[in-house]
Amino acid sequence: MQPNFEAMTKRELITYALAHRNEAEPLRVLYRRRTPDSEAVWFQLPTTPAAEQEQFEQFKQMIQHKESQS
Protein backbone atom coordinates (compact mmCIF):
# COMPACT_ATOMS: atom_id res chain seq x y z
CA MET A 1 0.00 0.00 0.00
CA GLN A 2 1.44 3.34 -1.07
CA PRO A 3 1.33 6.40 1.16
CA ASN A 4 -0.91 9.32 0.28
CA PHE A 5 1.60 11.57 -1.46
CA GLU A 6 -0.93 14.36 -1.93
CA ALA A 7 -1.36 14.64 1.86
CA MET A 8 2.39 14.78 2.55
CA THR A 9 4.26 18.00 3.12
CA LYS A 10 6.99 18.98 0.69
CA ARG A 11 9.66 17.96 3.20
CA GLU A 12 7.99 14.56 3.76
CA LEU A 13 7.78 13.99 0.01
CA ILE A 14 11.44 14.83 -0.48
CA THR A 15 12.44 12.52 2.35
CA TYR A 16 10.29 9.72 0.94
CA ALA A 17 11.58 10.24 -2.61
CA LEU A 18 15.19 10.11 -1.42
CA ALA A 19 14.53 6.92 0.54
CA HIS A 20 12.62 5.29 -2.35
CA ARG A 21 14.57 6.45 -5.39
CA ASN A 22 13.06 3.81 -7.67
CA GLU A 23 9.51 5.23 -7.28
CA ALA A 24 8.38 7.93 -9.69
CA GLU A 25 5.06 8.97 -8.12
CA PRO A 26 6.48 11.09 -5.26
CA LEU A 27 8.56 12.97 -7.84
CA ARG A 28 5.49 13.55 -10.00
CA VAL A 29 3.66 15.04 -7.01
CA LEU A 30 6.63 17.27 -6.15
CA TYR A 31 6.86 18.41 -9.76
CA ARG A 32 3.16 19.33 -9.87
CA ARG A 33 3.63 21.45 -6.73
CA ARG A 34 6.52 23.47 -8.08
CA THR A 35 6.35 27.22 -8.54
CA PRO A 36 5.78 28.06 -12.20
CA ASP A 37 8.53 30.10 -13.81
CA SER A 38 6.03 32.89 -14.40
CA GLU A 39 5.84 33.34 -10.61
CA ALA A 40 9.57 32.90 -10.01
CA VAL A 41 11.81 35.82 -9.13
CA TRP A 42 15.18 35.81 -10.86
CA PHE A 43 18.18 37.65 -9.45
CA GLN A 44 21.52 38.46 -11.01
CA LEU A 45 24.73 37.85 -9.12
CA PRO A 46 25.58 41.12 -7.32
CA THR A 47 28.79 42.72 -8.54
CA THR A 48 29.31 45.32 -5.80
CA PRO A 49 28.89 45.32 -2.04
CA ALA A 50 26.08 47.87 -2.42
CA ALA A 51 24.25 45.63 -4.90
CA GLU A 52 24.74 42.68 -2.56
CA GLN A 53 23.23 44.62 0.34
CA GLU A 54 20.31 45.78 -1.82
CA GLN A 55 19.61 42.20 -2.89
CA PHE A 56 19.80 41.02 0.71
CA GLU A 57 17.20 43.62 1.69
CA GLN A 58 14.96 42.46 -1.15
CA PHE A 59 15.25 38.87 0.10
CA LYS A 60 14.29 39.96 3.61
CA GLN A 61 11.24 41.81 2.30
CA MET A 62 10.15 38.81 0.27
CA ILE A 63 10.47 36.51 3.28
CA GLN A 64 8.54 38.92 5.50
CA HIS A 65 5.81 39.18 2.88
CA LYS A 66 5.55 35.36 2.59
CA GLU A 67 5.43 34.98 6.38
CA SER A 68 2.69 37.59 6.70
CA GLN A 69 0.58 35.72 4.12
CA SER A 70 0.62 32.46 6.08
N, C-alpha and C positions, 0 to 999 in steps of 0.2 A: 504494500500500500504506500503510495507516494504522499508526501506531505502536501499541504495546501500552500503552494508557492504564492498565490495571490494574497494570502493573509499574512505572509511573512514581511518583516521590515526589510529594508534594503541591506542592512548589515547582516541580518539572518540569512538572506538569500546569497550574499557574497560568501559567507562562511560555509553554507551548504554547498555552493557551486565549487568552492575550492576543495572541499572534502570529497566531493563526488564529481570529479572532473570528466567522467565519461557520460554524464547526463546532460542533455541539451536543454531541457525544459526550464531549469532555473535561469539559464542564460537568456532564453527567450523572454522570460518575464522581466528580467533586469533590463533588457534592451527596450522593451515596450515602455518601461518607466523612465527612460532617459529624457533629458531636457532637449527639446528640439533645437537645432542650430539657430533657428530664428529667434529663440529666446536667450541664447547664449550671449555672454559679454566677452569680447575679445580684447586683450590688452597687449600692447607692444612692450618689449623689454625696455625698462627705463635706461637712459643713457647718461643721466646726470643725477647727483644726489637730490636735487630739487624735484626732478621728475619721479624719482623713487619715493620720496616723501608724499608727493601728490597722489601717486598711485596707492600707496598705503592708506591714505586718508579715504580714498574712494572705496577701497576694500572694507574699511571699518564701517563706512556709511551703508554699504550694501548688506553687511552682516547685521547691523542694527535694524535695517529695514526688514530683512527676512525674519529676525527674531520678533519684531513687533507685529508681524502678520500672523505668527503662530500662537 
